[in-house]
Amino acid sequence: MSPRRPPRLYFSLRSPFSWMALRRLEERLPNARELIEFVPFSEPDAESAAALEAAGGEFHYVAMSKAKHLYILNDTKRLAAKYGYAMKWPIDKGDEWWDLPHLAWFKAGELGVERAYYDAVMAARWERGENICDPEILRRVCDEAGLDGALLVAAPDEEHIRKQGLEALMRIYEDDIFGVPYFRLGRHRFWGLDRLDDFLDALEGTLAPAADDPLAGVPRELRERTGSMDHDTAGGCG
């Protein structure tokens, strides 16, 4: 029998809903990255799109209308205030090179600095409104975080990193992912920030508590209250 697939989260460095979902996920489940497979969801550039087509896949995402964009602006502002997140909306012009920061995420994982990279890039985009698709800006953001900015920005030039990006695109295609955040747990699917609680409820049922866990058998709600003094960090489709 083949091993069961781990829970999977499709995320994007572009989406405000993905950004907030990951913050809330890790507030609720600090070891989320140990339990869940993270897969980046990014609009492919010409090279990635050609490779995806050659592999028999396609990208399901459809650009949103102006009306939907305006709604998301208001909705995001409301949600950020609700969760207490400081936010500055970045001004995207529509021609951003989204493969750059997402392929750099793969490179960061190869270098063992995936978490530091993600935190630095998300702070730049959603707290300072910076254009993380600009190579010079991304390099500076990485350098200021103590990372090798030149190496990370050069990620799209590395064939094996492009291959990892293609593999992620094929997963997106095969799993019929059309927006983020998107959670998968076995045959169960949960799309959107407002489905995070449902995903966590389903995930909890699959996690067997350790034999020496003093909170084994305690409902998640009580566990969260019990640990609330120890975790003081912050943290639809877009």
C-alpha positions as CSV (number, residue, x, y, z in Angstrom):
1,M,0.0,0.0,0.0
2,S,1.4,3.4,-0.9
3,P,2.0,5.9,1.9
4,R,-0.7,8.5,2.5
5,R,0.1,11.9,1.1
6,P,0.8,14.5,3.8
7,P,-1.5,17.5,4.2
8,R,-0.8,20.0,1.5
9,L,-1.1,23.8,1.4
10,Y,-1.0,25.8,-1.8
11,F,0.2,29.3,-1.0
12,S,1.2,32.4,-2.9
13,L,3.6,35.3,-2.1
14,R,1.2,37.5,-4.1
15,S,-2.1,36.9,-2.3
16,P,-3.1,38.8,0.8
17,F,-5.4,36.0,1.8
18,S,-2.6,33.5,1.6
19,W,-0.4,35.8,3.7
20,M,-3.0,36.1,6.4
21,A,-3.9,32.4,6.3
22,L,-0.3,31.3,6.8
23,R,0.1,33.7,9.7
24,R,-3.1,32.4,11.3
25,L,-2.2,28.8,10.6
26,E,1.1,29.2,12.4
27,E,-0.5,31.1,15.3
28,R,-2.8,28.1,15.7
29,L,-0.3,25.4,14.8
30,P,3.3,26.5,15.5
31,N,4.7,23.3,13.9
32,A,2.6,23.6,10.7
33,R,5.7,23.5,8.5
34,E,6.7,20.1,9.9
35,L,3.3,18.6,9.3
36,I,2.1,20.2,6.1
37,E,3.7,20.2,2.6
38,F,3.8,23.8,1.3
39,V,3.5,24.2,-2.5
40,P,3.9,27.7,-4.1
41,F,1.2,28.8,-6.5
42,S,2.5,31.3,-9.0
43,E,1.6,32.6,-12.4
44,P,4.2,31.2,-14.8
45,D,6.4,33.4,-16.9
46,A,6.9,32.6,-20.6
47,E,9.6,29.9,-20.0
48,S,7.6,28.2,-17.3
49,A,4.3,28.4,-19.3
50,A,6.0,26.7,-22.3
51,A,7.4,24.0,-20.1
52,L,4.0,23.4,-18.4
53,E,2.3,23.1,-21.8
54,A,5.0,20.7,-23.0
55,A,4.4,18.6,-19.9
56,G,0.6,18.5,-20.7
57,G,-0.5,20.9,-18.1
58,E,-2.2,24.3,-17.9
59,F,-2.6,27.0,-15.4
60,H,-6.2,27.2,-14.0
61,Y,-6.0,30.7,-12.5
62,V,-8.1,33.4,-14.3
63,A,-7.3,37.1,-13.8
64,M,-9.9,38.9,-11.7
65,S,-12.2,41.7,-12.8
66,K,-11.8,45.3,-11.7
67,A,-15.0,44.9,-9.5
68,K,-13.5,41.9,-7.8
69,H,-10.2,43.6,-7.3
70,L,-11.9,46.6,-5.6
71,Y,-13.9,44.3,-3.4
72,I,-10.7,42.4,-2.3
73,L,-9.0,45.7,-1.5
74,N,-11.8,46.5,1.0
75,D,-12.1,43.0,2.3
76,T,-8.4,42.7,2.9
77,K,-8.3,45.9,4.8
78,R,-11.2,44.8,6.9
79,L,-9.6,41.4,7.7
80,A,-6.2,42.8,8.5
81,A,-7.8,45.2,11.0
82,K,-9.8,42.3,12.5
83,Y,-6.7,40.2,13.0
84,G,-4.5,43.1,14.1
85,Y,-2.0,42.8,11.2
86,A,-0.2,45.9,10.1
87,M,-0.5,46.1,6.3
88,K,0.4,48.4,3.4
89,W,-1.2,47.4,0.1
90,P,1.5,47.1,-2.7
91,I,0.7,48.7,-6.0
92,D,0.9,46.0,-8.7
93,K,1.1,47.2,-12.3
94,G,0.1,43.9,-13.9
95,D,3.4,42.9,-15.4
96,E,5.1,41.6,-12.3
97,W,7.5,38.6,-12.7
98,W,5.9,36.3,-10.1
99,D,8.2,33.4,-11.0
100,L,11.1,35.3,-9.5
101,P,10.2,35.4,-5.8
102,H,8.6,31.9,-6.0
103,L,11.5,30.2,-7.7
104,A,13.7,32.0,-5.1
105,W,11.6,30.3,-2.4
106,F,12.8,26.9,-3.8
107,K,16.4,28.1,-3.7
108,A,15.9,29.3,-0.2
109,G,14.7,25.8,0.7
110,E,17.8,24.3,-0.9
111,L,20.0,26.7,1.2
112,G,18.1,25.9,4.4
113,V,16.8,29.5,4.8
114,E,13.3,29.0,3.5
115,R,11.5,30.3,6.6
116,A,13.8,33.4,6.9
117,Y,13.3,34.1,3.2
118,Y,9.5,33.8,3.4
119,D,9.3,36.1,6.4
120,A,11.5,38.7,4.9
121,V,9.6,38.7,1.6
122,M,6.2,38.8,3.2
123,A,7.2,41.7,5.4
124,A,8.5,43.6,2.4
125,R,5.3,43.0,0.4
126,W,2.5,43.2,2.9
127,E,4.0,45.4,5.7
128,R,6.0,47.9,3.5
129,G,4.3,47.6,0.1
130,E,7.4,46.8,-1.8
131,N,7.7,45.2,-5.3
132,I,9.2,41.8,-4.5
133,C,9.2,41.0,-8.3
134,D,11.8,43.6,-9.0
135,P,15.2,41.8,-8.9
136,E,17.0,44.7,-7.3
137,I,14.4,45.1,-4.6
138,L,14.2,41.4,-3.9
139,R,18.0,41.3,-3.6
140,R,18.1,44.1,-1.1
141,V,15.3,42.6,0.9
142,C,17.2,39.3,1.1
143,D,20.5,41.0,1.9
144,E,18.9,43.0,4.7
145,A,17.6,39.8,6.2
146,G,21.1,38.3,6.2
147,L,20.5,36.1,3.2
148,D,22.5,35.8,0.0
149,G,20.4,38.1,-2.2
150,A,22.4,37.6,-5.4
151,L,22.2,33.8,-5.2
152,L,18.4,33.9,-4.5
153,V,17.6,36.4,-7.2
154,A,19.6,34.2,-9.7
155,A,17.3,31.2,-8.9
156,P,15.4,31.4,-12.2
157,D,18.6,30.9,-14.1
158,E,19.2,27.5,-12.5
159,E,17.8,24.5,-14.5
160,H,17.1,22.4,-11.4
161,I,15.2,25.2,-9.7
162,R,13.1,25.7,-12.9
163,K,12.4,22.0,-12.7
164,Q,11.1,22.3,-9.2
165,G,8.9,25.2,-10.3
166,L,7.5,23.0,-13.1
167,E,6.8,20.2,-10.7
168,A,4.8,22.6,-8.5
169,L,2.8,23.9,-11.6
170,M,2.0,20.3,-12.5
171,R,0.7,19.6,-9.0
172,I,-1.4,22.7,-9.3
173,Y,-2.8,21.5,-12.6
174,E,-3.4,17.9,-11.4
175,D,-5.0,18.9,-8.1
176,D,-7.3,21.4,-10.0
177,I,-6.1,24.3,-7.8
178,F,-7.6,27.6,-9.0
179,G,-6.8,30.0,-6.1
180,V,-5.1,30.3,-2.7
181,P,-4.9,29.5,0.1
182,Y,-5.9,26.0,-0.8
183,F,-5.7,23.2,1.7
184,R,-5.8,19.5,0.9
185,L,-6.1,16.6,3.4
186,G,-6.6,13.3,1.7
187,R,-9.7,13.7,-0.4
188,H,-10.8,16.7,1.5
189,R,-10.3,20.2,0.0
190,F,-10.6,23.6,1.7
191,W,-10.3,26.8,-0.3
192,G,-9.9,30.2,1.2
193,L,-8.9,31.9,4.4
194,D,-12.3,31.3,5.9
195,R,-11.8,27.5,5.6
196,L,-8.8,27.5,7.8
197,D,-10.7,26.4,10.9
198,D,-12.4,23.6,8.9
199,F,-9.0,22.4,7.7
200,L,-7.5,22.4,11.2
201,D,-10.5,20.5,12.6
202,A,-10.0,17.8,9.9
203,L,-6.2,17.8,10.4
204,E,-6.6,17.4,14.2
205,G,-8.5,14.2,13.7
206,T,-5.5,12.7,11.8
207,L,-2.9,13.6,14.4
208,A,-2.3,11.1,17.1
209,P,-1.0,12.7,20.3
210,A,2.4,11.6,21.6
211,A,2.2,9.0,24.4
212,D,4.0,11.4,26.8
213,D,1.8,14.5,25.8
214,P,0.4,15.9,29.0
215,L,-2.4,17.4,27.0
216,A,-3.4,14.2,25.2
217,G,-7.2,14.1,24.9
218,V,-7.6,17.8,25.6
219,P,-9.8,19.6,23.0
220,R,-7.9,21.9,20.7
221,E,-9.8,24.9,22.0
222,L,-8.5,24.3,25.5
223,R,-5.0,23.5,24.2
224,E,-5.0,26.9,22.5
225,R,-6.0,28.7,25.7
226,T,-3.5,26.8,27.7
227,G,-0.6,27.8,25.4
228,S,-1.8,31.3,24.8
229,M,0.8,32.8,27.1
230,D,3.6,31.0,25.3
231,H,2.8,32.2,21.7
232,D,2.8,35.9,21.6
233,T,3.8,36.4,17.9
234,A,1.5,37.6,15.2
235,G,0.5,35.5,12.8
236,G,-10.7,33.4,-0.9
237,C,-8.7,33.7,-3.7
238,G,-6.4,36.6,-4.3
